[in-house]
Amino acid sequence: MEKRLKGKKIAILVADGFEQVELTEPKQALEQAGAETRIVSPNPDKVRGWNHTDWGEEFPVDVHLDRGDPEEYDALLLPGGVMNPDHLRRNLKAQVFVKSFFDAGKPVAAICHGPWTLIDAGVIAGRKLTSYESIQTDLRNAGAKWVDEAVVVDRGLVTSRKPDDIPAFNRKMIEEFAEGRHAQQRRAKQA
């Protein structure tokens, strides 16, 4: 397999309750493409996944959010799950961490409920994106143009709806992460 992401370092921002497969499969795809991944979390040591209807596995936290420096990363992955983005969107440090990727023009990928965090980070107004259908009204109310598609790319932001979309999500995520910084990938102002 071509190592399109060799030399790239990717932050994966999660709190407890992320949909496990939305972390494990994209993380594996990124690593197979040559990227170095780091789990960044407000949790100090471990973060626990959600496996469809019950708690999943625990994963070691590589970098505590308090020590996370967005400058060290080339791109950001935001897995979904209901609890995970709900925790992150209420965490000011997580909001600042996410905003910094947009401000620097770095690519970001978010799946399922992951785009919820983007609302509170103030970065989706005027962007076309998708998500799990239950949060489409929240995204529209924040100024996004929501569409029901497997994967959407808008100026360095890659979004998908659900675990079934992971293969398409992974392909587009790797493509955008390989392209690197996007001049148009700037933080949208809140309406």
N, C-alpha and C positions, 0 to 999 in steps of 0.2 A: 504494500500500500504506500502511496506517495505521502511523504511527510510534509504536507503543505503548511503545517503550523510549527515546524521545527524552530525552536528559539523563542516561541511565544509563551507567555505566562498568563493563565486565565484564572480570575477570581470567580468562585462559585459562592454566592451569598445566600445563606439559609439560616433559619431558626427551626426549632422543633416543629414537627408536623408537615414537613415538605413531602410531596408525593415521591416516594422512594425511587421509582423507575424514571422519574423526570430528572433525577440527579445521576443515578448510576449509568443509564444508557448514554446521555449526552457526555458525561465525564469520560466514559470509556471511548466514545467516538473521538473526542478531543485528544485524548492520550494516544490513540492509534494513529491520529494525524500528526503526532509529534509534539503536541503542546504539553506544557507542565501545568497541572491544575492544583489549586489550593482552595480548600473549604474555609471560608471566612464566616464567622458567626458571632452573635452576641453571647452565645454560650461559651463558657471558658474551656471545656475539655472535650465534650462529646455533644453531638446533635443527633436527634432521633427522627427517623423517617416515619411516614405513614404509608401503609401498604394496602391501598384500596379501601378497606373497611375497618382496619385495626392498626395498632402500632406496629412498625416495622423494625428494622435494625438500627443500631447505633453506629455512628461514624465519627472518627476522630476529627476534631477541629484543628486545622493547620495554623490558623491565624485568628486570634481574638479580634473582633471588630474594633475595639479600642486601639489596637496596634496596627490595624489594616491601613496601608498606604496605597491609595488608588494609583499613584504614580508608578508603583512596582508592577502593574498589570497592563496587559495589552487589550484585554476585553473582559466582559462580565457576563456570567450566566445566572439567571434567576429562575430556579425551578418553581413549580406551583405547589399545589396542595392548598387547602383552605386555611389552616392554622398558620402556616409559615408566613405567607405574605401579610396576613393580618397582624402578626407580631412585628414584622419588619416595617410596615407602613407607619406604625406608631412609635418607631424608634428614630429619634432625630439623627443619631450617628449613621444609621442605615440610609436615611434619606440623603444626607450629605455625601456618603460614599457613592450612592447611585448617581446623584447629580454630577459628581466630578467626572464620571465617564462620558456623559453627554457634553459637558463643558469642554472636555479635551478632545472631542471628536472620536472617541474610541467606540467600537461596536459593542452592542448589548443584545443578548438573546433572552427572551422570557416566554415561558410556556404555561398554559392552563390559567391558574389564578395568579401567576407571577406578575402580570402587568398591573395588578392592584397596587403593588409597591411603587410603580411608576407614577401613579396618581399623586400620592403624597410627596413624591420627590419633585413634582411639578414639571415633568418632562414630556407629557404626551399631547398637550394641546396642539391641534393642527396635524397630528400624525395619523396615518392609516395603520390599523393594526387589528389583530384578532386575539381571542382569548377563549377561556371556557365561557359558554353562553350565559351563565348566570350572572356574570359581572359586566355584561355589555352595556347596561344602562349606566353603571358607575363610570365606565370609560367614556361613554358618550357625554355624560354630564360634565366630565373633566375636559371636554373639547376634542376628544379623539373621534376619528371616523372609523367605526367598528364594522368589520365585514366577517362573514362566516366562510372562511377559507382555511385549508389545512396549514398553510404557512404564508406569512406576509412579510415583505421586506420594505422598510421605509427609511431611507437615509441612514443605514447602518443599524437600524433596530429590526431584529428578527423576532416574530411572535408566532405562536401556534396555539391550537385549541385544547389538546388533550393527549393522553399517552398514545392513542392510535396514530397520531400525527408525528411521533418522534422520528421515524426514518426521514421524512421530508424536512422536519425541523433541523435534524443533525446535518443534512446536506447543505442547507442554506446557512446555518450557523457557521460551519467550517468555511464555506465560501466567503462570507462577510468577515469573519475573523482573519482569514488569510489576506484579504484586501487591506486590512488595517484601518487606520484613521480615515474618517470621512469628513471632509470640509463642512458639509451641511449638517453633521451630527452635532447640533448645538442644543442646549437645553431650551425647550420651549417655555415661554413665559405663561404663567397662570392667567387665565382669562378673568 
